[in-house]
Amino acid sequence: MTESDDLALQTLLDVRQEIAPELDPELLRACYEIQRQHQFNPERSQPSVAMERLIDEAVDKLVLGTDSK
């Protein structure tokens, strides 16, 4: 499935544009991809850890002006 075919992602991006245009669309895409990859995984800690890491990196990038990769 391509990104353009993914109605859920497209809806998130459209809503982001309306209510939080300052939110980086790449961050939203990355969050969505983590959730999509783990949606049927019974171990909920894996996506939580991945989301926390992704958000921490985004915050560090904004606050410190660094890329922690």
ZAZA-409488 format. One record per atom (N, C-alpha, C, CB): atom name; residue number from 1; residue in three letters; x, y, z. Coordinates in nm, 3 decimals. Glycine has a CB too. Layout:
// residues N
{vomi CA | dopa NUM | semar ALA | east X | north Y | up Z}
...
***
This chain:
// residues 69
{vomi N | dopa 1 | semar MET | east 0.085 | north -0.118 | up 0.000}
{vomi CA | dopa 1 | semar MET | east 0.000 | north 0.000 | up 0.000}
{vomi C | dopa 1 | semar MET | east 0.089 | north 0.124 | up 0.000}
{vomi CB | dopa 1 | semar MET | east -0.097 | north 0.000 | up 0.123}
{vomi N | dopa 2 | semar THR | east 0.062 | north 0.213 | up -0.089}
{vomi CA | dopa 2 | semar THR | east 0.139 | north 0.337 | up -0.095}
{vomi C | dopa 2 | semar THR | east 0.080 | north 0.440 | up -0.002}
{vomi CB | dopa 2 | semar THR | east 0.145 | north 0.391 | up -0.239}
{vomi N | dopa 3 | semar GLU | east 0.160 | north 0.539 | up 0.031}
{vomi CA | dopa 3 | semar GLU | east 0.114 | north 0.644 | up 0.122}
{vomi C | dopa 3 | semar GLU | east -0.011 | north 0.712 | up 0.067}
{vomi CB | dopa 3 | semar GLU | east 0.224 | north 0.748 | up 0.146}
{vomi N | dopa 4 | semar SER | east -0.016 | north 0.733 | up -0.064}
{vomi CA | dopa 4 | semar SER | east -0.132 | north 0.801 | up -0.123}
{vomi C | dopa 4 | semar SER | east -0.258 | north 0.716 | up -0.114}
{vomi CB | dopa 4 | semar SER | east -0.104 | north 0.836 | up -0.268}
{vomi N | dopa 5 | semar ASP | east -0.243 | north 0.583 | up -0.100}
{vomi CA | dopa 5 | semar ASP | east -0.357 | north 0.494 | up -0.086}
{vomi C | dopa 5 | semar ASP | east -0.403 | north 0.478 | up 0.058}
{vomi CB | dopa 5 | semar ASP | east -0.324 | north 0.359 | up -0.144}
{vomi N | dopa 6 | semar ASP | east -0.325 | north 0.525 | up 0.152}
{vomi CA | dopa 6 | semar ASP | east -0.353 | north 0.504 | up 0.293}
{vomi C | dopa 6 | semar ASP | east -0.446 | north 0.615 | up 0.343}
{vomi CB | dopa 6 | semar ASP | east -0.222 | north 0.501 | up 0.376}
{vomi N | dopa 7 | semar LEU | east -0.573 | north 0.585 | up 0.348}
{vomi CA | dopa 7 | semar LEU | east -0.674 | north 0.683 | up 0.385}
{vomi C | dopa 7 | semar LEU | east -0.656 | north 0.733 | up 0.528}
{vomi CB | dopa 7 | semar LEU | east -0.813 | north 0.624 | up 0.369}
{vomi N | dopa 8 | semar ALA | east -0.618 | north 0.646 | up 0.620}
{vomi CA | dopa 8 | semar ALA | east -0.598 | north 0.687 | up 0.759}
{vomi C | dopa 8 | semar ALA | east -0.486 | north 0.790 | up 0.770}
{vomi CB | dopa 8 | semar ALA | east -0.567 | north 0.566 | up 0.848}
{vomi N | dopa 9 | semar LEU | east -0.374 | north 0.764 | up 0.705}
{vomi CA | dopa 9 | semar LEU | east -0.262 | north 0.858 | up 0.709}
{vomi C | dopa 9 | semar LEU | east -0.301 | north 0.989 | up 0.642}
{vomi CB | dopa 9 | semar LEU | east -0.138 | north 0.799 | up 0.641}
{vomi N | dopa 10 | semar GLN | east -0.367 | north 0.982 | up 0.530}
{vomi CA | dopa 10 | semar GLN | east -0.407 | north 1.104 | up 0.460}
{vomi C | dopa 10 | semar GLN | east -0.502 | north 1.187 | up 0.545}
{vomi CB | dopa 10 | semar GLN | east -0.473 | north 1.070 | up 0.325}
{vomi N | dopa 11 | semar THR | east -0.591 | north 1.120 | up 0.616}
{vomi CA | dopa 11 | semar THR | east -0.683 | north 1.190 | up 0.706}
{vomi C | dopa 11 | semar THR | east -0.607 | north 1.259 | up 0.819}
{vomi CB | dopa 11 | semar THR | east -0.787 | north 1.093 | up 0.765}
{vomi N | dopa 12 | semar LEU | east -0.511 | north 1.189 | up 0.879}
{vomi CA | dopa 12 | semar LEU | east -0.428 | north 1.250 | up 0.983}
{vomi C | dopa 12 | semar LEU | east -0.355 | north 1.373 | up 0.931}
{vomi CB | dopa 12 | semar LEU | east -0.327 | north 1.149 | up 1.038}
{vomi N | dopa 13 | semar LEU | east -0.299 | north 1.363 | up 0.813}
{vomi CA | dopa 13 | semar LEU | east -0.225 | north 1.476 | up 0.755}
{vomi C | dopa 13 | semar LEU | east -0.319 | north 1.593 | up 0.725}
{vomi CB | dopa 13 | semar LEU | east -0.153 | north 1.432 | up 0.627}
{vomi N | dopa 14 | semar ASP | east -0.439 | north 1.564 | up 0.677}
{vomi CA | dopa 14 | semar ASP | east -0.536 | north 1.670 | up 0.650}
{vomi C | dopa 14 | semar ASP | east -0.579 | north 1.740 | up 0.778}
{vomi CB | dopa 14 | semar ASP | east -0.659 | north 1.612 | up 0.577}
{vomi N | dopa 15 | semar VAL | east -0.607 | north 1.663 | up 0.882}
{vomi CA | dopa 15 | semar VAL | east -0.648 | north 1.721 | up 1.010}
{vomi C | dopa 15 | semar VAL | east -0.533 | north 1.800 | up 1.071}
{vomi CB | dopa 15 | semar VAL | east -0.695 | north 1.610 | up 1.108}
{vomi N | dopa 16 | semar ARG | east -0.410 | north 1.749 | up 1.059}
{vomi CA | dopa 16 | semar ARG | east -0.292 | north 1.822 | up 1.108}
{vomi C | dopa 16 | semar ARG | east -0.286 | north 1.959 | up 1.044}
{vomi CB | dopa 16 | semar ARG | east -0.162 | north 1.743 | up 1.079}
{vomi N | dopa 17 | semar GLN | east -0.310 | north 1.966 | up 0.916}
{vomi CA | dopa 17 | semar GLN | east -0.305 | north 2.093 | up 0.844}
{vomi C | dopa 17 | semar GLN | east -0.408 | north 2.192 | up 0.900}
{vomi CB | dopa 17 | semar GLN | east -0.329 | north 2.071 | up 0.695}
{vomi N | dopa 18 | semar GLU | east -0.523 | north 2.140 | up 0.941}
{vomi CA | dopa 18 | semar GLU | east -0.629 | north 2.226 | up 0.994}
{vomi C | dopa 18 | semar GLU | east -0.605 | north 2.270 | up 1.138}
{vomi CB | dopa 18 | semar GLU | east -0.761 | north 2.154 | up 0.985}
{vomi N | dopa 19 | semar ILE | east -0.560 | north 2.177 | up 1.224}
{vomi CA | dopa 19 | semar ILE | east -0.555 | north 2.210 | up 1.367}
{vomi C | dopa 19 | semar ILE | east -0.415 | north 2.229 | up 1.423}
{vomi CB | dopa 19 | semar ILE | east -0.623 | north 2.104 | up 1.444}
{vomi N | dopa 20 | semar ALA | east -0.314 | north 2.180 | up 1.354}
{vomi CA | dopa 20 | semar ALA | east -0.177 | north 2.194 | up 1.406}
{vomi C | dopa 20 | semar ALA | east -0.078 | north 2.205 | up 1.290}
{vomi CB | dopa 20 | semar ALA | east -0.139 | north 2.074 | up 1.498}
{vomi N | dopa 21 | semar PRO | east -0.090 | north 2.310 | up 1.209}
{vomi CA | dopa 21 | semar PRO | east -0.004 | north 2.321 | up 1.091}
{vomi C | dopa 21 | semar PRO | east 0.145 | north 2.329 | up 1.125}
{vomi CB | dopa 21 | semar PRO | east -0.043 | north 2.441 | up 1.011}
{vomi N | dopa 22 | semar GLU | east 0.178 | north 2.365 | up 1.249}
{vomi CA | dopa 22 | semar GLU | east 0.318 | north 2.373 | up 1.288}
{vomi C | dopa 22 | semar GLU | east 0.379 | north 2.236 | up 1.316}
{vomi CB | dopa 22 | semar GLU | east 0.333 | north 2.463 | up 1.410}
{vomi N | dopa 23 | semar LEU | east 0.296 | north 2.133 | up 1.331}
{vomi CA | dopa 23 | semar LEU | east 0.344 | north 1.997 | up 1.356}
{vomi C | dopa 23 | semar LEU | east 0.411 | north 1.943 | up 1.230}
{vomi CB | dopa 23 | semar LEU | east 0.227 | north 1.905 | up 1.400}
{vomi N | dopa 24 | semar ASP | east 0.532 | north 1.895 | up 1.246}
{vomi CA | dopa 24 | semar ASP | east 0.609 | north 1.841 | up 1.135}
{vomi C | dopa 24 | semar ASP | east 0.537 | north 1.720 | up 1.074}
{vomi CB | dopa 24 | semar ASP | east 0.752 | north 1.802 | up 1.181}
{vomi N | dopa 25 | semar PRO | east 0.500 | north 1.725 | up 0.947}
{vomi CA | dopa 25 | semar PRO | east 0.431 | north 1.612 | up 0.887}
{vomi C | dopa 25 | semar PRO | east 0.516 | north 1.485 | up 0.884}
{vomi CB | dopa 25 | semar PRO | east 0.388 | north 1.647 | up 0.746}
{vomi N | dopa 26 | semar GLU | east 0.648 | north 1.500 | up 0.881}
{vomi CA | dopa 26 | semar GLU | east 0.735 | north 1.381 | up 0.885}
{vomi C | dopa 26 | semar GLU | east 0.728 | north 1.313 | up 1.021}
{vomi CB | dopa 26 | semar GLU | east 0.880 | north 1.421 | up 0.853}
{vomi N | dopa 27 | semar LEU | east 0.714 | north 1.390 | up 1.127}
{vomi CA | dopa 27 | semar LEU | east 0.697 | north 1.331 | up 1.260}
{vomi C | dopa 27 | semar LEU | east 0.565 | north 1.255 | up 1.266}
{vomi CB | dopa 27 | semar LEU | east 0.701 | north 1.441 | up 1.370}
{vomi N | dopa 28 | semar LEU | east 0.460 | north 1.312 | up 1.212}
{vomi CA | dopa 28 | semar LEU | east 0.331 | north 1.245 | up 1.209}
{vomi C | dopa 28 | semar LEU | east 0.338 | north 1.117 | up 1.128}
{vomi CB | dopa 28 | semar LEU | east 0.224 | north 1.339 | up 1.151}
{vomi N | dopa 29 | semar ARG | east 0.403 | north 1.121 | up 1.014}
{vomi CA | dopa 29 | semar ARG | east 0.420 | north 1.001 | up 0.931}
{vomi C | dopa 29 | semar ARG | east 0.497 | north 0.893 | up 1.007}
{vomi CB | dopa 29 | semar ARG | east 0.492 | north 1.036 | up 0.800}
{vomi N | dopa 30 | semar ALA | east 0.603 | north 0.932 | up 1.076}
{vomi CA | dopa 30 | semar ALA | east 0.684 | north 0.836 | up 1.150}
{vomi C | dopa 30 | semar ALA | east 0.604 | north 0.774 | up 1.265}
{vomi CB | dopa 30 | semar ALA | east 0.811 | north 0.905 | up 1.205}
{vomi N | dopa 31 | semar CYS | east 0.527 | north 0.856 | up 1.336}
{vomi CA | dopa 31 | semar CYS | east 0.441 | north 0.804 | up 1.444}
{vomi C | dopa 31 | semar CYS | east 0.338 | north 0.706 | up 1.388}
{vomi CB | dopa 31 | semar CYS | east 0.370 | north 0.920 | up 1.517}
{vomi N | dopa 32 | semar TYR | east 0.278 | north 0.744 | up 1.279}
{vomi CA | dopa 32 | semar TYR | east 0.178 | north 0.657 | up 1.216}
{vomi C | dopa 32 | semar TYR | east 0.241 | north 0.525 | up 1.174}
{vomi CB | dopa 32 | semar TYR | east 0.115 | north 0.728 | up 1.095}
{vomi N | dopa 33 | semar GLU | east 0.359 | north 0.530 | up 1.117}
{vomi CA | dopa 33 | semar GLU | east 0.425 | north 0.409 | up 1.069}
{vomi C | dopa 33 | semar GLU | east 0.457 | north 0.315 | up 1.186}
{vomi CB | dopa 33 | semar GLU | east 0.554 | north 0.445 | up 0.993}
{vomi N | dopa 34 | semar ILE | east 0.502 | north 0.370 | up 1.297}
{vomi CA | dopa 34 | semar ILE | east 0.527 | north 0.286 | up 1.416}
{vomi C | dopa 34 | semar ILE | east 0.398 | north 0.217 | up 1.459}
{vomi CB | dopa 34 | semar ILE | east 0.584 | north 0.372 | up 1.533}
{vomi N | dopa 35 | semar GLN | east 0.290 | north 0.292 | up 1.467}
{vomi CA | dopa 35 | semar GLN | east 0.163 | north 0.234 | up 1.510}
{vomi C | dopa 35 | semar GLN | east 0.113 | north 0.130 | up 1.409}
{vomi CB | dopa 35 | semar GLN | east 0.058 | north 0.343 | up 1.529}
{vomi N | dopa 36 | semar ARG | east 0.129 | north 0.158 | up 1.281}
{vomi CA | dopa 36 | semar ARG | east 0.084 | north 0.065 | up 1.177}
{vomi C | dopa 36 | semar ARG | east 0.162 | north -0.066 | up 1.185}
{vomi CB | dopa 36 | semar ARG | east 0.100 | north 0.128 | up 1.037}
{vomi N | dopa 37 | semar GLN | east 0.292 | north -0.056 | up 1.204}
{vomi CA | dopa 37 | semar GLN | east 0.376 | north -0.176 | up 1.210}
{vomi C | dopa 37 | semar GLN | east 0.346 | north -0.263 | up 1.331}
{vomi CB | dopa 37 | semar GLN | east 0.523 | north -0.137 | up 1.211}
{vomi N | dopa 38 | semar HIS | east 0.302 | north -0.203 | up 1.439}
{vomi CA | dopa 38 | semar HIS | east 0.281 | north -0.276 | up 1.564}
{vomi C | dopa 38 | semar HIS | east 0.134 | north -0.297 | up 1.598}
{vomi CB | dopa 38 | semar HIS | east 0.348 | north -0.204 | up 1.676}
{vomi N | dopa 39 | semar GLN | east 0.043 | north -0.267 | up 1.506}
{vomi CA | dopa 39 | semar GLN | east -0.099 | north -0.269 | up 1.541}
{vomi C | dopa 39 | semar GLN | east -0.150 | north -0.407 | up 1.584}
{vomi CB | dopa 39 | semar GLN | east -0.180 | north -0.222 | up 1.424}
{vomi N | dopa 40 | semar PHE | east -0.088 | north -0.513 | up 1.536}
{vomi CA | dopa 40 | semar PHE | east -0.135 | north -0.647 | up 1.574}
{vomi C | dopa 40 | semar PHE | east -0.039 | north -0.716 | up 1.671}
{vomi CB | dopa 40 | semar PHE | east -0.153 | north -0.733 | up 1.450}
{vomi N | dopa 41 | semar ASN | east 0.056 | north -0.643 | up 1.723}
{vomi CA | dopa 41 | semar ASN | east 0.154 | north -0.697 | up 1.816}
{vomi C | dopa 41 | semar ASN | east 0.096 | north -0.691 | up 1.957}
{vomi CB | dopa 41 | semar ASN | east 0.289 | north -0.618 | up 1.808}
{vomi N | dopa 42 | semar PRO | east 0.084 | north -0.805 | up 2.024}
{vomi CA | dopa 42 | semar PRO | east 0.027 | north -0.803 | up 2.159}
{vomi C | dopa 42 | semar PRO | east 0.119 | north -0.736 | up 2.262}
{vomi CB | dopa 42 | semar PRO | east -0.004 | north -0.944 | up 2.204}
{vomi N | dopa 43 | semar GLU | east 0.245 | north -0.723 | up 2.230}
{vomi CA | dopa 43 | semar GLU | east 0.341 | north -0.660 | up 2.321}
{vomi C | dopa 43 | semar GLU | east 0.336 | north -0.508 | up 2.300}
{vomi CB | dopa 43 | semar GLU | east 0.486 | north -0.715 | up 2.298}
{vomi N | dopa 44 | semar ARG | east 0.260 | north -0.439 | up 2.383}
{vomi CA | dopa 44 | semar ARG | east 0.238 | north -0.295 | up 2.365}
{vomi C | dopa 44 | semar ARG | east 0.359 | north -0.210 | up 2.405}
{vomi CB | dopa 44 | semar ARG | east 0.119 | north -0.251 | up 2.444}
{vomi N | dopa 45 | semar SER | east 0.455 | north -0.268 | up 2.472}
{vomi CA | dopa 45 | semar SER | east 0.571 | north -0.188 | up 2.513}
{vomi C | dopa 45 | semar SER | east 0.660 | north -0.151 | up 2.395}
{vomi CB | dopa 45 | semar SER | east 0.652 | north -0.263 | up 2.618}
{vomi N | dopa 46 | semar GLN | east 0.664 | north -0.235 | up 2.292}
{vomi CA | dopa 46 | semar GLN | east 0.750 | north -0.205 | up 2.177}
{vomi C | dopa 46 | semar GLN | east 0.711 | north -0.076 | up 2.106}
{vomi CB | dopa 46 | semar GLN | east 0.745 | north -0.321 | up 2.079}
{vomi N | dopa 47 | semar PRO | east 0.585 | north -0.059 | up 2.068}
{vomi CA | dopa 47 | semar PRO | east 0.551 | north 0.068 | up 2.003}
{vomi C | dopa 47 | semar PRO | east 0.560 | north 0.187 | up 2.098}
{vomi CB | dopa 47 | semar PRO | east 0.411 | north 0.060 | up 1.945}
{vomi N | dopa 48 | semar SER | east 0.532 | north 0.164 | up 2.225}
{vomi CA | dopa 48 | semar SER | east 0.543 | north 0.274 | up 2.322}
{vomi C | dopa 48 | semar SER | east 0.686 | north 0.323 | up 2.333}
{vomi CB | dopa 48 | semar SER | east 0.493 | north 0.229 | up 2.460}
{vomi N | dopa 49 | semar VAL | east 0.780 | north 0.230 | up 2.340}
{vomi CA | dopa 49 | semar VAL | east 0.922 | north 0.267 | up 2.348}
{vomi C | dopa 49 | semar VAL | east 0.965 | north 0.338 | up 2.220}
{vomi CB | dopa 49 | semar VAL | east 1.010 | north 0.142 | up 2.373}
{vomi N | dopa 50 | semar ALA | east 0.922 | north 0.286 | up 2.106}
{vomi CA | dopa 50 | semar ALA | east 0.958 | north 0.347 | up 1.977}
{vomi C | dopa 50 | semar ALA | east 0.899 | north 0.488 | up 1.965}
{vomi CB | dopa 50 | semar ALA | east 0.910 | north 0.260 | up 1.861}
{vomi N | dopa 51 | semar MET | east 0.774 | north 0.505 | up 2.010}
{vomi CA | dopa 51 | semar MET | east 0.711 | north 0.637 | up 2.005}
{vomi C | dopa 51 | semar MET | east 0.782 | north 0.734 | up 2.098}
{vomi CB | dopa 51 | semar MET | east 0.562 | north 0.627 | up 2.042}
{vomi N | dopa 52 | semar GLU | east 0.815 | north 0.687 | up 2.217}
{vomi CA | dopa 52 | semar GLU | east 0.884 | north 0.773 | up 2.313}
{vomi C | dopa 52 | semar GLU | east 1.019 | north 0.818 | up 2.257}
{vomi CB | dopa 52 | semar GLU | east 0.904 | north 0.699 | up 2.447}
{vomi N | dopa 53 | semar ARG | east 1.092 | north 0.726 | up 2.197}
{vomi CA | dopa 53 | semar ARG | east 1.222 | north 0.759 | up 2.138}
{vomi C | dopa 53 | semar ARG | east 1.206 | north 0.862 | up 2.025}
{vomi CB | dopa 53 | semar ARG | east 1.291 | north 0.632 | up 2.086}
{vomi N | dopa 54 | semar LEU | east 1.109 | north 0.838 | up 1.939}
{vomi CA | dopa 54 | semar LEU | east 1.085 | north 0.929 | up 1.826}
{vomi C | dopa 54 | semar LEU | east 1.048 | north 1.069 | up 1.875}
{vomi CB | dopa 54 | semar LEU | east 0.973 | north 0.873 | up 1.737}
{vomi N | dopa 55 | semar ILE | east 0.961 | north 1.076 | up 1.973}
{vomi CA | dopa 55 | semar ILE | east 0.918 | north 1.206 | up 2.025}
{vomi C | dopa 55 | semar ILE | east 1.032 | north 1.276 | up 2.098}
{vomi CB | dopa 55 | semar ILE | east 0.797 | north 1.189 | up 2.119}
{vomi N | dopa 56 | semar ASP | east 1.108 | north 1.201 | up 2.176}
{vomi CA | dopa 56 | semar ASP | east 1.225 | north 1.260 | up 2.244}
{vomi C | dopa 56 | semar ASP | east 1.323 | north 1.319 | up 2.143}
{vomi CB | dopa 56 | semar ASP | east 1.295 | north 1.154 | up 2.331}
{vomi N | dopa 57 | semar GLU | east 1.348 | north 1.246 | up 2.035}
{vomi CA | dopa 57 | semar GLU | east 1.440 | north 1.297 | up 1.932}
{vomi C | dopa 57 | semar GLU | east 1.385 | north 1.423 | up 1.867}
{vomi CB | dopa 57 | semar GLU | east 1.464 | north 1.189 | up 1.826}
{vomi N | dopa 58 | semar ALA | east 1.254 | north 1.427 | up 1.843}
{vomi CA | dopa 58 | semar ALA | east 1.193 | north 1.545 | up 1.782}
{vomi C | dopa 58 | semar ALA | east 1.201 | north 1.665 | up 1.876}
{vomi CB | dopa 58 | semar ALA | east 1.047 | north 1.517 | up 1.744}
{vomi N | dopa 59 | semar VAL | east 1.176 | north 1.642 | up 2.004}
{vomi CA | dopa 59 | semar VAL | east 1.184 | north 1.750 | up 2.103}
{vomi C | dopa 59 | semar VAL | east 1.328 | north 1.800 | up 2.113}
{vomi CB | dopa 59 | semar VAL | east 1.133 | north 1.703 | up 2.241}
{vomi N | dopa 60 | semar ASP | east 1.424 | north 1.708 | up 2.122}
{vomi CA | dopa 60 | semar ASP | east 1.565 | north 1.748 | up 2.128}
{vomi C | dopa 60 | semar ASP | east 1.603 | north 1.832 | up 2.006}
{vomi CB | dopa 60 | semar ASP | east 1.656 | north 1.625 | up 2.137}
{vomi N | dopa 61 | semar LYS | east 1.555 | north 1.791 | up 1.891}
{vomi CA | dopa 61 | semar LYS | east 1.586 | north 1.863 | up 1.768}
{vomi C | dopa 61 | semar LYS | east 1.530 | north 2.005 | up 1.773}
{vomi CB | dopa 61 | semar LYS | east 1.530 | north 1.788 | up 1.646}
{vomi N | dopa 62 | semar LEU | east 1.409 | north 2.019 | up 1.825}
{vomi CA | dopa 62 | semar LEU | east 1.347 | north 2.151 | up 1.835}
{vomi C | dopa 62 | semar LEU | east 1.412 | north 2.237 | up 1.942}
{vomi CB | dopa 62 | semar LEU | east 1.198 | north 2.137 | up 1.863}
{vomi N | dopa 63 | semar VAL | east 1.433 | north 2.180 | up 2.059}
{vomi CA | dopa 63 | semar VAL | east 1.483 | north 2.256 | up 2.173}
{vomi C | dopa 63 | semar VAL | east 1.632 | north 2.285 | up 2.162}
{vomi CB | dopa 63 | semar VAL | east 1.455 | north 2.181 | up 2.302}
{vomi N | dopa 64 | semar LEU | east 1.707 | north 2.183 | up 2.129}
{vomi CA | dopa 64 | semar LEU | east 1.852 | north 2.196 | up 2.127}
{vomi C | dopa 64 | semar LEU | east 1.908 | north 2.228 | up 1.988}
{vomi CB | dopa 64 | semar LEU | east 1.915 | north 2.071 | up 2.178}
{vomi N | dopa 65 | semar GLY | east 1.824 | north 2.213 | up 1.889}
{vomi CA | dopa 65 | semar GLY | east 1.872 | north 2.236 | up 1.752}
{vomi C | dopa 65 | semar GLY | east 1.970 | north 2.130 | up 1.708}
{vomi CB | dopa 65 | semar GLY | east 1.935 | north 2.371 | up 1.741}
{vomi N | dopa 66 | semar THR | east 1.955 | north 2.008 | up 1.763}
{vomi CA | dopa 66 | semar THR | east 2.045 | north 1.899 | up 1.727}
{vomi C | dopa 66 | semar THR | east 1.968 | north 1.784 | up 1.668}
{vomi CB | dopa 66 | semar THR | east 2.126 | north 1.853 | up 1.848}
{vomi N | dopa 67 | semar ASP | east 2.041 | north 1.698 | up 1.601}
{vomi CA | dopa 67 | semar ASP | east 1.985 | north 1.576 | up 1.547}
{vomi C | dopa 67 | semar ASP | east 2.053 | north 1.462 | up 1.621}
{vomi CB | dopa 67 | semar ASP | east 2.004 | north 1.565 | up 1.392}
{vomi N | dopa 68 | semar SER | east 1.981 | north 1.394 | up 1.710}
{vomi CA | dopa 68 | semar SER | east 2.043 | north 1.295 | up 1.799}
{vomi C | dopa 68 | semar SER | east 2.058 | north 1.157 | up 1.736}
{vomi CB | dopa 68 | semar SER | east 1.963 | north 1.283 | up 1.923}
{vomi N | dopa 69 | semar LYS | east 2.045 | north 1.144 | up 1.607}
{vomi CA | dopa 69 | semar LYS | east 2.059 | north 1.014 | up 1.541}
{vomi C | dopa 69 | semar LYS | east 2.203 | north 0.973 | up 1.532}
{vomi CB | dopa 69 | semar LYS | east 2.000 | north 1.018 | up 1.403}
***
